Amino acid sequence: MATYAIGDLQGCLDDLEILLKKINFKTGRDTLWFTGDLVNRGNKSLQTLRFVKNLGDSAISVLGNHDLTLLALHAGNTQVRYHTLNDILEADDRDELIHWLRHRPLLHHDEQLGYTMVHAGLPAQWDLITAQACAHELENILRGEQFTDFMAHMFGNKPKKWHEQLNGWERLRFITNSFTRMRYCSPRGKLNFKDKGPIGTQKKGHIPWYQVANRKNSELKIIIGHWSTLFGKADSKNIYAIDTGCLWGETLTAMRLDSTTVEYYRVKCNQAIK
């Protein structure tokens, strides 16, 4: 029995199937953790979503920003358009797939294995208990009667800094952006959404979120996707960045979590978005 974390798929099902053969994955015996962004941009988003859903208890997937975009489009938000998601929105099993996606977590923590997985990151002010509480807060909205209303208010870059006093849509938006969009921030934790490139290309005075001093979650071993321009190297203790740019023609990465030493398995991807 083995457990693997796998980086962002974004519809690259063929590459996932090759990787699963490489690690000799067997449903019912092994477990896969997915860092989110199952869909979008790739040429098999619908098939990928069906595949992961059909893995049942053999798969755990946290929500990514592209997954939330799909939910927003389904809910009628017209602020964004992605033609690569049309096949899902027009599928006969659309409602079943959307229901399943709405019930995915924002954070997964395994005390026994000693890893925590989120799509993008955690604010420096959050310890594990706070992060779990914020995840549950947003999950309840996504799964409940306020889902459609929230989808109309989800997009936006503000507020950029955490305050316990945040409430309403602003609080939920910050939680969403932290779990699914953050990369760089100021030394005091103010989020910077403009910079997305490799370390060293960001605005002067800004740093990766995981380098903020006195980060309350620094002792957690955190697995992230989202940031393909890290090229799998976060260069920071306890941060495991495993989105290695599959969609951009680079590699798809699996990280084995139950071994005594960290083991990585990669396959060269066959699809590249220009």
C-alpha positions in Angstrom: 0.0 0.0 0.0 1.5 3.3 -1.1 0.4 7.0 -1.0 1.5 9.4 -3.7 0.9 13.2 -4.1 0.5 14.3 -7.7 0.8 17.8 -9.1 -1.7 19.8 -11.2 -3.3 17.9 -14.0 -5.3 20.6 -15.8 -6.8 18.0 -18.1 -3.7 16.1 -19.0 -5.2 12.6 -18.5 -2.9 10.8 -20.9 0.2 11.9 -19.0 -1.5 10.9 -15.7 -2.1 7.4 -17.0 1.5 7.0 -18.0 2.6 8.2 -14.6 0.3 5.7 -12.8 1.8 2.9 -14.8 5.2 4.0 -13.9 4.4 3.9 -10.1 2.4 0.7 -10.5 -0.7 2.3 -9.0 -3.6 0.0 -8.1 -7.0 1.2 -7.1 -8.1 -0.1 -3.7 -4.5 -0.7 -2.7 -2.8 2.7 -3.2 -3.9 6.2 -2.5 -3.4 9.3 -4.7 -3.4 12.9 -3.4 -4.0 15.5 -6.1 -3.0 19.2 -5.5 -6.0 20.6 -7.3 -6.6 22.1 -10.8 -7.8 18.9 -12.2 -9.3 20.8 -15.1 -8.8 23.6 -17.6 -6.4 24.3 -20.5 -5.6 20.7 -21.2 -7.5 18.7 -23.9 -9.2 16.2 -21.6 -10.6 18.1 -18.7 -13.9 16.2 -18.8 -12.3 12.8 -18.9 -9.8 13.8 -16.2 -12.6 14.9 -13.8 -14.5 11.7 -14.4 -11.3 9.6 -13.9 -10.4 11.1 -10.6 -14.0 11.0 -9.4 -14.3 7.3 -10.3 -11.2 6.5 -8.2 -13.5 6.9 -5.1 -11.7 6.5 -1.8 -8.4 5.8 -3.6 -8.1 9.6 -4.4 -8.1 12.8 -2.4 -8.1 16.1 -4.3 -8.1 19.6 -2.9 -9.7 22.4 -4.8 -7.5 24.7 -7.0 -8.3 28.0 -8.6 -9.2 26.5 -12.0 -11.6 24.0 -10.3 -13.3 27.0 -8.6 -13.5 28.7 -12.0 -15.4 25.8 -13.3 -17.8 26.0 -10.3 -18.3 29.7 -10.9 -19.1 29.2 -14.6 -21.6 26.5 -13.7 -23.2 28.9 -11.2 -23.7 31.5 -13.9 -20.7 33.9 -13.2 -19.8 35.5 -16.5 -16.7 37.3 -15.3 -14.5 34.5 -16.8 -14.7 32.4 -19.9 -12.7 29.2 -20.7 -13.7 27.3 -23.8 -11.7 24.4 -22.5 -14.4 23.8 -19.8 -17.3 23.8 -22.2 -17.2 20.0 -22.6 -17.8 19.6 -18.9 -20.6 22.2 -18.8 -22.3 20.5 -21.7 -21.8 16.9 -20.5 -24.8 14.7 -19.6 -23.2 14.0 -16.2 -22.4 17.6 -15.5 -24.5 18.0 -12.4 -23.0 14.9 -10.9 -19.5 16.0 -11.6 -20.1 19.5 -10.3 -21.7 18.1 -7.1 -18.7 16.0 -6.5 -16.3 18.9 -7.1 -18.2 21.1 -4.7 -17.6 18.6 -2.0 -13.8 18.5 -2.4 -11.7 19.9 0.5 -9.5 23.0 0.5 -7.0 21.4 2.8 -6.0 17.8 3.6 -3.9 16.9 6.6 -2.7 13.4 7.5 -1.3 13.2 11.0 0.1 9.7 10.5 1.9 10.5 7.3 2.9 14.0 8.6 1.9 16.0 5.5 -0.6 18.8 4.8 -1.7 19.5 1.3 -3.2 22.7 -0.2 -3.3 24.0 -3.7 -1.4 27.3 -3.3 -0.4 28.1 0.3 -1.2 29.2 3.8 -1.0 32.7 5.2 1.8 33.2 7.8 -0.8 34.1 10.5 -2.5 30.7 10.3 -1.5 27.7 12.4 -2.9 24.3 11.4 -6.0 24.7 13.6 -6.9 28.1 12.1 -6.2 26.8 8.6 -8.5 23.9 9.1 -11.2 26.1 10.5 -11.0 28.5 7.6 -11.1 25.6 5.2 -14.2 24.2 6.8 -15.8 27.7 6.8 -15.4 27.9 3.0 -16.3 24.3 2.3 -19.6 24.8 4.1 -20.4 27.7 1.8 -19.4 25.7 -1.4 -21.6 22.8 -0.3 -24.6 24.8 1.0 -27.3 27.2 0.0 -25.0 30.2 -0.4 -23.0 28.6 -3.1 -24.4 30.5 -6.0 -24.2 33.9 -4.1 -20.6 33.3 -3.2 -19.7 32.4 -6.8 -20.9 35.9 -7.8 -18.6 37.5 -5.2 -15.6 35.1 -5.3 -13.3 36.8 -7.8 -11.2 39.8 -6.7 -7.8 40.6 -5.2 -9.0 42.3 -2.0 -8.6 42.1 0.9 -4.9 41.3 0.6 -4.1 40.7 4.3 -5.6 38.5 6.9 -7.4 40.0 9.9 -9.5 37.9 12.3 -12.2 40.6 12.1 -12.7 40.0 8.3 -16.3 39.0 7.7 -18.8 38.3 4.9 -17.7 38.0 1.3 -14.3 39.7 2.0 -13.4 37.0 4.6 -14.4 34.2 2.3 -12.6 35.8 -0.7 -9.3 36.1 1.3 -9.6 32.4 2.4 -10.2 31.4 -1.2 -7.3 33.4 -2.5 -5.0 32.0 0.2 -5.8 28.4 -0.5 -5.9 28.6 -4.3 -4.1 31.7 -5.7 -1.2 33.0 -3.4 2.4 33.0 -4.5 4.3 36.1 -3.4 3.6 38.5 -0.6 5.2 41.3 1.4 7.3 40.5 4.4 4.2 41.2 6.5 2.0 38.9 4.5 0.2 41.3 2.1 -0.6 39.2 -0.9 0.8 40.1 -4.4 -1.2 38.6 -7.2 0.6 40.3 -10.1 3.8 38.3 -10.0 3.7 34.7 -11.0 7.2 33.9 -12.4 10.3 32.3 -11.0 11.9 33.4 -7.8 13.8 36.6 -8.6 11.3 38.0 -11.1 8.9 39.4 -8.5 8.4 43.0 -7.4 11.2 44.3 -5.2 10.6 43.7 -1.5 8.2 40.8 -2.1 9.0 37.2 -1.2 7.4 33.7 -1.6 4.6 33.3 1.0 6.5 30.5 2.7 9.5 32.7 3.5 7.6 35.2 5.7 9.3 35.4 9.1 7.7 33.7 12.1 5.2 31.8 9.9 2.9 30.0 12.3 2.7 26.9 10.0 6.4 26.6 9.4 6.6 23.2 11.1 4.0 21.7 8.8 5.3 19.6 5.9 3.2 21.3 3.2 2.6 20.0 -0.3 1.5 22.5 -2.9 0.8 22.7 -6.6 -0.2 25.9 -8.5 3.2 27.4 -8.9 4.8 25.7 -11.9 7.5 28.3 -12.3 9.1 27.0 -9.1 10.0 24.1 -11.3 9.5 21.7 -8.3 12.0 23.5 -6.1 10.6 25.7 -3.4 14.1 26.0 -1.7 12.5 26.1 1.7 12.3 23.6 4.5 9.0 21.6 4.7 7.6 23.0 1.4 7.1 20.5 -1.4 6.2 22.1 -4.7 5.0 19.4 -7.1 3.4 21.3 -10.0 6.2 20.8 -12.5 4.6 22.3 -15.5 2.9 19.3 -17.1 0.5 21.5 -19.0 3.5 23.5 -20.4 5.2 20.5 -21.9 7.5 19.8 -18.9 6.8 17.0 -16.4 4.1 15.5 -14.3 5.3 14.6 -10.8 4.3 12.0 -8.2 5.8 12.2 -4.7 5.7 9.1 -2.5 4.6 10.0 1.0 4.8 6.8 2.9 8.5 6.1 2.4 11.3 6.9 4.9 12.9 9.2 2.3 11.1 11.5 -0.2 10.8 9.7 -3.5 9.8 11.5 -6.8 8.6 9.9 -10.0 8.2 12.0 -13.2 7.1 11.6 -16.7 7.7 13.9 -19.6 4.4 15.4 -20.8 3.2 15.3 -24.3 1.1 18.4 -24.4 2.3 22.0 -24.4 0.2 25.1 -24.3 1.8 28.0 -26.2 
